[in-house]
Amino acid sequence: MTRVPPISANPALAAVLTIAASAFAAGTTLLAKALGTGALGPELHPLQISHGRFLFAFLAISGVAAMMRPTISRPAWGLHVGRSTFGWGGVSLMFAAAAFIPLSDATAISFLNPVVGMLLAIPFLGERIGPWRWGSAAIAFCGALVLVRPGAGSLEFGALLALGAALSMGAEVIFIKLLAGRERPFQILLINNAIGLFISTCAALLVWRMPTAAQWAALAGIGVLMAMAQTCFINAMARADASFVSPFFYMTLAFAALYDALIFGVHPDRVSWIGAGLVLTAAAILVWREARPRMHQIP
């Protein structure tokens, strides 16, 4: 098997890239909610929304490929199919959940996926997770649970959809990490979106309805934002362990709250601030812990 030259480890850059990816991902969910709740015209089915995500992401990435003319070298098709299947499932479930429950709740529940990814990294990637990472993951998990507001009516059908999205996207993290050491990031993006487009097209044909002009624009926005999120996240995974990168994706919770406030006028309450504070504390612990060995190496 041919391996691409390794990319130098850079936990700080990986953290920045993951936070950027989370901002873009939260934007896709915001647009999906508008499409699924009739804010931009007749409601679109989540399967059609996820199809738009893959369609326009593929168009954006293939346009770049036409200019760059990258060489495609020995793709690991099994890993690509696995990654694309779990990715399509996670995106579709998340878009469906956003139409049933508040955006902040859907995001909070679905982004238990970093914990799933960290746990799966132990048997499938052979990563060793020390007490600091376990502790930070536990803090982040508690923050997510606070934001879910157990007992406040969140655990309904929409919440179950969001939980399914978390499990699916957590499994996708493992496939991304396995691919990151074998193939170049752009090749991974191109093949993933091609396979995802095929899967989502087959599913969308069952529920298709012609979108309005505003809906087409929103679908295009979802695709472009998701392509940007994928680019940032895959490059982050190539520069640090999955167990380090994954918890930073919890920042999507903060971006979702910000978008809620700016677009829908929904402001975080005390519970939201407590949950977000726990998540950010966990991320700060990870950054501090990863930076210590590098600081000690400086003359």
Salt bridges, closest charged atoms under 4 A:
ASP105 OD1 - ARG149 NH1 3.66
GLU172 OE2 - ARG83 NE 2.88
GLU183 OE1 - HIS80 NE2 2.69
ASP241 OD2 - ARG133 NH1 3.40
ASP269 OD1 - ARG149 NH2 2.60
GLU290 OE2 - ARG133 NH2 2.70
